[in-house]
Amino acid sequence: MKRLLLVLLTLALASLAHAATPAEQELIDLQQRIDDAVAAGDGAFLQEAYAADFRFKHGTGLVDSKESWLKGVEKNKGNFLSRAHSDVEAEIHGDVGIAAGKLKVVRKDNHGYLLDYVRAFVRRDGRWQMIMHRTVVQQNF
């Protein structure tokens, strides 16, 4: 009886969790593709993924434009081992998408950090582009 109660409680709690809609999942997947491209230094993909008016406010207070961020990505090409997302939630509001979660960044020099982030996207010409990224460093390792 206890086992059945535990199974029923687990199923009930699982049903309360929000499953991502297809549009939300598209945004979640795009984020990982963007960070894979940052790690690989794939400037051509990133040129399309970031909007012309993109702004990135780092946890340090530094603010990058699209141009300055892409220059930094090119300069650091080959320095990232991985950039992996977790605990991601996405919301779609018409042609605006908001995503929040954690990003674990591991560099080749064995330095890494865990970030909390919020990102904003806009759908232009039928495709999503990131217009804003803000981070807060939670942990360095």
Protein Blocks (a to p, Z undefined) as FASTA:
>chain_A
ZZmmmmmmmmmmmmmpccddfklmmmmmmmmmmmmmmmnopaklmmmmpcfklccddfko
pacdfklmmmmmmmmgokafbdcdehiacddehjaccdddddddddfklpacdddddddd
ddeehiacdfbdcdddfbdZZ
